[in-house]
Amino acid sequence: MRRLLAHPRVYVAWLVVLVSALFAAYATDPYVFGFAVFVLGAATGAIGVAGLFCVVLDPGASRRDKWMVSAVLLLAVAAVLRALAMLGSFRWA
């Protein structure tokens, strides 16, 4: 499992899946979007912790991999935070 999580492609793929799922959920329904934001946000947190331990804090990882994973994880967190901010603009009642 650690070998799989040590590749930056995993985190780039997660960012693509995350953004695609958020766009699809936004187009569907506000309640589906809200549920998707919370579930995908929790998954992003778990993947972020895995990336932190498996790549960023790994002394054997290259500098390029560390920077790429850090940048991709920051973009994923920014996407989730933006989606959370969008939830406040919905009229729920």
N, C-alpha and C positions, 0 to 999 in steps of 0.2 A: 504494500500500500504506500509505503514511503517513497518508493521509486516512482510511482504514478504521480504522487503529489509534488515531486521535486521538479517536474517539467512546467515551464511557464505556459505552455499551450493549454494546460488544464484550466488555468485562471482566465486566459483569453476566451476560451470556449464558454466558461461560466458567465463572463461578462456579456457575450453575445446571447446566450440563453436568457439571462436575466433581463436584458433590455427588450428582447423579443417578447418574453412573457408579460412584461409590464405593459408594453404597447397593446398586446392582444387583450389583456384583461381590462385595460382602460377603454378599449373600444366595445367591450361586452356590456358591462354593467358596473355602477359604482360600488355595489356590495361585493361583487366578484373582484373588482380592483382592490378594494380594501383588504379582503382576505388574502389576495395574492401578494400585496405589499408586505403584510406581516409575515407570511410564510417565507417569501423570498428574502426578506430582510433577515430573518433568523438563519436561513441557509447561508446567506452571504456572510453573516457573522461567524458561523462555523467554518466556512471555507477560508475566511480571512485568518482565523486562528491557526488553521492547518497550514496555510501559506506562510504565516509568520514563523512557525516552528520548523517547517520542512525546508523552506528556501531562504528566507531572510536571515534567520539566526544560524543557518548552517555554515560553518566555516569553510566547507568544501565547495560551496556553490560559487559560481562565477559572479563577478560584479554586474555583468549585463543581466543575468537571470534575476539577481536581487532587485535591480532597478526596475526591470520589466514587471515582475510580480508586484512590487510595491505600487507602481503606477496603475496597473490594472485593478488592483484591490481598492485603491483610492477612487478610481472611476466607478467601480461597482458600489462602493459606499455612497458616493455622491449621487448615483442614480436612485438608490433606495431613499436617501434623504430628500431628494427632489420629489419622489413619488409620495413620501409621507407629507410633504408640504402641500402637495396637490390634494390630498385627502381633506385638508381643512377648507378647501374651496367648494366642496360639494354641498348641495342642499339635501340633507338626509331626510327631512320630513315632508 
